[in-house]
Structure formats: structure tokens, C-alpha cells
Amino acid sequence: MARVSVSTRIGLALTLLACVATALLSTATAARPGFGRMRVLAMGFDLYACCLPDGDCVELPDAPACDAIGGVYQGDGTQCVLVTCPSQRPTLTKGSLVISPRVELRWDAAGFLVRDTFLSLTNDHPSDVRILAYFVNGDSPLPADPTSGERAHPGWNWLDNELTLTGNQPVYWSALTGQPAAGGVSPFTALDPGAPPGRPAGDGSGDRVLRGFVYAWAVNAKGEEIRWNHLAAEATIVDYRGGASWSCPAVSHGVVSGVPHGDPPDPTPGVLNLDGVEYDAGFATLRVPFQAVGSAAFSGPRLITSDTELTLLPLDLDVRQETSGVATTLMRFDVWNMNEVKLSGARRCVSCWDQVSLGVYDPPNHFLLETLQTDHGVMRIDGTAAADCIDSTPRAAWAIATRRLRIDGGADDAASTGVAAGAGFEAAVVRFDPVGGPPR
């Protein structure tokens, strides 16, 4: 008879225990709605708290058993009765806060518009709701260049709009014009007015761009954030020159604090805590599949080469008059190719917002076909701190990847966008100045 080692038997037991925990937790939550604390009995093991993505808690022997069911281990000695698990819902569901991570306007060298972004926002509740939306210039300030005559450009600046959506009302608007919306909103060009429009794209095309993102959340008549988990958003980018368009899904954070619909989530207005207690928490790490830059794997009757534009957005935002500044974090990348080979060392310092092709990342660039060595890969992104990334701190972030396909050397163009999957929990904060109600 073949012998099985003690370590193998323990590993099998823990795997079985994790499977049992998943089944029991599913049964318990189905039978008792709202039940979120569970202790899985295991003879001979001490049990510790494991937080699940939906905010439930289950007690398991160790971190591997917790990881096996997609949880976050709370540490030896912890118990569910003493732990508050952050809550995370699917990122593309409705929420009280919605974020459009990519807004882009582009003009050619002659000043003709070649790309616009159309944003949509929907309230699917039968009652009216006020929305406070911040349009943010994602690029950094750019000084004037006396040699070329290029004007100075503001950066990391923002403007706010307040609009009212009636019950079950959808609206949309052009980033270029701000129309039609609900009576119209500010055009994105108000963030960098002047002629010629936009700033140099910096990609060798001669184009000019204005880029950034939008945060929008529900508020009451006093301008205070409220629970209104009925907002959904989306952006559609139209490339007139390339004859292509693609949608950029927005992400959402719902209020999870348990307050009634329409009420402030906590007593402190002007602070949205994305911590899993007030609003849905951010993720500790992100996971993005990608096609290697230069891959021709999608070719058939026509030659198709791949590229990916990665948009990175630290989740923290401070749009107060006395702002603490933009959020900065060092994005570290671990990359795996199709042969399960792990490649490390890729990194990028991000302040406020970032969007470039993976092909122009600094060495070591594991996203290129010649370095990845396979046509497809997956990256894990973690916002961390480093001395050479000034003012950087560990932060939650969002990432969206836009896959660009060049057909027959650019005769045609196609694109699609996906939102990163996330793992773990990391808190973030959105700060703003409530406008207050009208004087009496």
C-alpha cells in the first residue's frame, strides 16, 4: 500500500474543510438572509476569522484555507464576532458613487475633432435624485514652452456640476459640448480652455488631447452624500478618424452602512469612506488579462496586431478647496505568460491618473511579445510606496484595459475595454466641500 505523507494528508484535509465551509456558508446564507457570521467546526484545529468579498465572515484554521474560498485572512487569534468585514459588491452593479475612469477628447494637428467621449448616467429609482459630478483633468500641469510657442496648460484640476435626475431617467452628454444632459453640463474643455484646443498628445502623432475621469455621487438638498444605490453609468468613445467606437464601463461603489434609502451614510458630510463599512471598499490588488504588444495571434484573412492602453486611477480623491493634493502610488506589476512563468520588476509611478500604451512602459517591459514570449498574459497590479516615487503611499486603485487592434497596418481599427478584476480589501477616501442648503 502506498504511503501518504503527513503534510499531504493535512493539505487534503484543509482543502476538504474549505469546500465544506463554502457549501455550509452558501446553505446558511440562503436559509437565513442577512446571516453573516459562521464558525466551521474542525476537530483539532483553532479557527480564525476569514472575511469574504460580500462582507460575510467564516472561521477557518489558517490563511491557505481562507484563500481557497476567495477570502481575506484576518490573522491568528481573530474571531468573527470581533471583526468587521468590509463589503464589496460586483463593480459593474449600481451604486451611490459611480466612476468613469476614462474620458478623452482628441484633435488632429489642424484642430479638427477626431475623438469624443459620450457619458451616460441613469437613475433607476422612481424618485428624483440630485447628482454631484466632478470632472477631473487627469494630466499634470504643463508649463509654457517659449521655443515652440506652446501655451501653458492646467493639470490635475477639476470642476463640479450638479444635476437632477427624475425617477427612472437616463441622460447622456458629449464631453466636448456638455449637451444634451439634463439641461446641459460643463464641457470638458472648460478644464483647459484656449486655442488650439487640448495639449500635445506626446505620442508622436501630432494630435492634441484633453483627458481625465469623472466621479459622480448622490447628494441631498444640503449637498451631503446619501445612500442611493440606483445609479449606473457608462462612457462611449467615438473615434471619427479611425471609424471605430468602444464602450468604457463605469465602476460603482454602493452604500453598505445599512442606513435607510436617501439618508447620509454617516454623520460627517463631505467624506465618502470607501472602506466596506460606509461605501464598498476598494481592492488591494487588480488582475488584468492582456494580449502581448505586437501579437498577431488574432490574424486570419487580414493581418491584426494588438496593443493595450492601460488606464490607472488611484481611488482616493480630494476635490476640496483646501485640497491635500493628488493621490500618488507606485504601481507594481507581476506578470504571468501562458507557460505560467512569472515576470517581476515592472513598475510605474502614478499621480492622479495615468493612461499610456503598454508598449512604452519602462524596462523591464514584460508586456511586449518579445519579452513575454507568449501571445497572451495576465498582470497583477498593486499600488505601493517607494522612495523614488515621490509622496507615494499604498493605495487602492482602478484599472481599465483598452485592447486596440490594428487591421492591415492601420487600414481599419477596432477596440474593446474591460475593467480589472480585484482581490482583497483596501480602503480609500473621497473628500469634497458640501455646498450646503439655501439660506433661510
N, C-alpha and C positions, 0 to 999 in steps of 0.2 A: 504494500500500500504506500502511495506517495505521501510524503510528509509536507504539511503546510506550515510555514514559519509563523511564529507568534505575531510578528509585525504585520504579516499578510492577513492573519485572522482578525487582528484589531482593525485594520483598514477596511476589511469587508464588513465588519460589524458596524463601523461608523457610517459607511455608505448605506447599509440597510437602515440604520437609525435615521439618517437624513431622509430617506424615501418614506419611512413611516411617518416622520414629522410632517412632511409635505402633505401626505394623504390625510392625516389626522387634522392638520390645520385647515385644509380645504373643507373637510366634513364639518368641523366645528364652526367655521365662519358661515357656511351655508345654512347650518341648522340654527345658529344664533346670530342674526345680523348685528353688527357692531361689536361682536366679541373679538378682542384683540390681544388677549394675554393667554399664553398656553405653556404648560410645562410638560415636556415629553419625558416620561419616566424611563430610566435606563439603569438597571441594577449594576452597582459597582462604579458608576460614573457620577462626578459632580457636574451639575448643569448650570450654564451661564447664559446670559441674555444675548439673543440674536435678533436684530431689527430687520424686518422685511420691507421691501420697497413701498408697500401700501400702508405702512405705519403700524402694522401688527408686530407683536413680539412673540418669539418662541424660545424656549430654553433648551440648549444643546450642549454636548460635552466640550467642544473646542471650536476653534476658528475654521478648520477644514470642513467640519460638519455644517457649519453656518454657510460657508462659501458654496457648498454643494447645492444649497437651495436658493442661492442668489441673495443671501442676507449680508448684513454688516455686523461682525462680531463686536460686542461691547466691552469685552475684556474679562479676564478671570475674576471671579468674585462678584460679578454683577447679577442682578435678578430683574426680571421683567417688571415686578411691582415697583421697582425703584428707578426704572429707566423710561424716559420719554422718547419714543422712536419718531424720527422725522417722517413726514409723509411725502411721497412722490407719486404723482399720477402720470399716465401716459402724456408725453409732452405735446402731442398734437390734439388733445382734447380741449374743450372750452375752459376758460379761466376768468379770473378777475383782473389779471395782468396779461397782456399779450405783447410779444416782441417780434418785430420783423427785422431779422438780423442783416438783411442786405437790401439797400436802396441805392440805385445807381442811375445817374444821368451821364450821357457821353455825347460829345460833339466832335465832328471831324475838324481838321486844321482850318477849314474855311468857315467854321462856326455853325455848320448845319447839324441839326439834331440827328444822331444815329441810334440812340438808345434812351428809352424812358422806362420808368417803373410805375405800375399801376397797383395801388394798395386797396384792399377791400377790408371792411370791418363790419361785423354782424352782431346784433343783439337779438338772441332768440327767446328772450323773456317777454311776456305780454305787456310789461310796464316800461315806461320811459326810463332812460338812464343817461347821466352825464358822463362823458369820457374826457379825461385829461391826457393829451398825447404830446410827447416830446420828440421832436425831430432833431437828430444829432449828427453833426458833421464828424465823420469817423477819422478823417485825416488830420495830421498835426499841422500847426501853423507853418506857413511858408513865407519867408521874408522876400521883399522885392529884389529883383536881380537887375542892377543898373546896366550890366553888359548886354543882356538880351532884351531889356525893357519890360520884362515880366513884372506885373503888379504884385503887391503883397496879397497873401490870402489868409483869412482867418482859419483856425482849425480847432477841433475839439469843442466847438461852440454849439449852442442849441437854441431852439425856440419852442414855445409851447402853444398848443391850440386846445380850446375846449369846445366840444360839440355835443349835441344831444341826439341820441338815437331813440326813436319812438319804439313801441313794442313791436318785436319781430321785424325790425327794419335793417336791411343791408344797405351799405353805402360803399362807393369806391371813388378814388380820385387819382389824377395824374400827379406824379411827383414834380413834373415840370410846371404845371399850371395851378395845382391845388383844386381843380374842378373835376367833376361837379360836387362831390361830397354832399354834406348837409348844409347847403348854403356856401360851401367853399371853405378851404383851409389854406394856410400859408403855402406858397410854392417852396419847394426845397431850395430853389435858387436864392431865397432870402438869406440863407446861411452864408453865401459867398457871392454877393451882388457885384456887378461890374462887367465890363466888356474887355476882351472877349469872355464868354461865359466859362465857368469852371477853371480848373488849374491844369497844367500839363500832366498827362497821364503817366509819364515816366516809364513807359514800356516800349519806347522806340517807335510807336505808331504815329506820333504827331497829333494824336487826339487830345481832347481836354475832358476832364471828368469832375463830377461832384458826387461824393459817395458817403454813405453812412448807414444809419439804422433808426428805427422808431420803437419807443416804449409807449404803451397806452394802457391806462387802467381806469376802473370805475371810481367815481367820486360822488359825494352827496352835495347838497346845496352850499355847504360850508367849505367845499373843496377838499374834504377829508376822504381818504381812501376807504372803500367799502367792499363788503362781500357781494359779488355779482358774478357768479361762476357761469355766465351765459354769453361770454364774449369769444368770438373767433375771428381770426384774421388770416390774410394771405397776400402775397405780393406776386405780380406777374411782370417779368422783364421782357420787353419787346425790343428786339434788335432789328431796326429797319434796314440797316445796311446789309446785314448778313441774311436777312429773310428768315429769322428764327425767333422763337419766344419760348420761355420756360417759366414755370411757377416756382416760387420760393416759399415753402410753407412757413408760417409763423409758429412760434412755440408759446406755450401758455403756462401760467402759474395760478392755480386756484387758491382761494382762501380755505384753509383747513382747520381754523381755530374753533369752529363749532358755533360761532355767533349766528344769529338769525340773518336771513337774506336781507340785504340792504343796510346792514349795520356795519360800523367800523370794526375791523378785526381786533383792535386793541385800543387802549386809551390814549396812545401817543400818535397824533396825526403827523403826516409828513415823513413817516418811516415805514417802509414796506420790508418786513423781515422775511426773507426767503430762507427760512430755517426749518421748514417742516412742521412748525408749531403754529405760525401765523399764516404764511403762504407756503406752497410747495417748495421744498428745498432744491438747491442745485445739485449737480452731480460732482463727485470727487474726480472721476476720470471720464473721458469720452472715447468712443470707439468709432472709427470711420473706415469703411472699406473703400478702396480706390483702384483705379486702373493705372498701371505704370505710365509715366510720361513718356511718350514716344511709342507706346504699344500699338501694334496694328492688328491685334487679335480679333477685332470686330469687322475686319475686312471681308468682303465677299466679291460680288461683281464689281464693286468700287473700292478703292483704297481708303481706309478710315484710320486715322491716327488719333490717339487720346491725349488729353491734358486735363488737369483738375485745378480749379480755382478754389482755394480753401479760405473761407471767411471765419475769423476767430473773434469772439466777443466776450471779454471778461464780464461776468454777470453783474457785478457791483456798478452802481450808477449814482452820481451825486450832481443834481441839477439845481442846487440851492444857489441863491445869490452869493452867499459866502461859501462857495464850494471848497471841498477838501482836495479837489483835483481829480484827474482821471485815474482809473484803476490800471495798474501795471502788474504783469505777471510774466514769468518765463515759462513758455510752453515747451515741455519736454516730450519727445516722440519716441516711443518704442514701436518698431515696425516688424511685421512678420510677412515673409513671402509664402508662396504656395507650397513650398517644401518645409514649412514650419521653422525656417531659420529666422532667428531673432536678430534684428539690427538695431543698435542703440547709438546715441550720440547726437542725433538731430535735435535742434532746439531753435526757438525764435522768441525774441523779446517783444511783447505786445503791450502797447499802451492804448487804452480806449477801444480800439478796433483795428483789424488788420485783414487785408484781402490781397493775395497775390497768387500767381500760378505756383504750383509745387515745383515746377521746373527751375525756378530762380531762388530756391532756398539755399542757404549757405551750406558748404560741405560740413560734415558728410551728408550728402543728399541721397537718402535711401529711396526716394520716390521716382528716380529715373530708371528706365528699363535696364540700362547697362549696370546699375548698381544693385537694383532689387533682384535681378536675374530671373524673374518670372513676370508674366503679364499682369498679374493681379496681386494685391496685397491688402493688409489691414493695418491701421495705425492706432495706437493708444496714446491719448493726449492727456497730460497732467499739468495744471497750472501751478508752478512752484516759485521759489525765490532763488536768486543768485546775485552775487556781488557785482558782476559785470552787467546786470540788467537793473539799472538804477531805479530805486524805490519799488522794486518788485516784491510781492508777497504771494504766498499761496492763495489761489482764488478759484472759485467755481467759474465755469465759462460755458458758452455755447459755441458750437461749430456747425457750419453747413458746408457741404462739398458740392460744387457745380462741375459736373463732368462735361467737358467740351469736346466735341468730335469734329475734326476737320475732314471733309469728304473730298477726295481727289485733289488734295493740296490746297483746299480752301474754296473750291468751286461752290460748295454748299457747306452748311454749318448746322449742327444740332447740339442741343444741350439738355441736361436734366439736373435737378437739385435734390439732395436728400439731407435730412437732419441727422446729426450724430446720435448714436445710442449712448446711454450713460450708465455708470455703475457707482455705487457708494453714495455718500451724502457729503455735501459741503455747503455751508451757509453763505448767503450774500445779502446785501442791503441796498435798497433803493431809497434815496433821500431827496425830498423836494420841499418847496415852500408852499403850504396850502394857501390858496388865495383868500380864504375866509368868506363869510357871508356878507350880504349888503348891510350898510349901517342902518340902525333903527331911526 
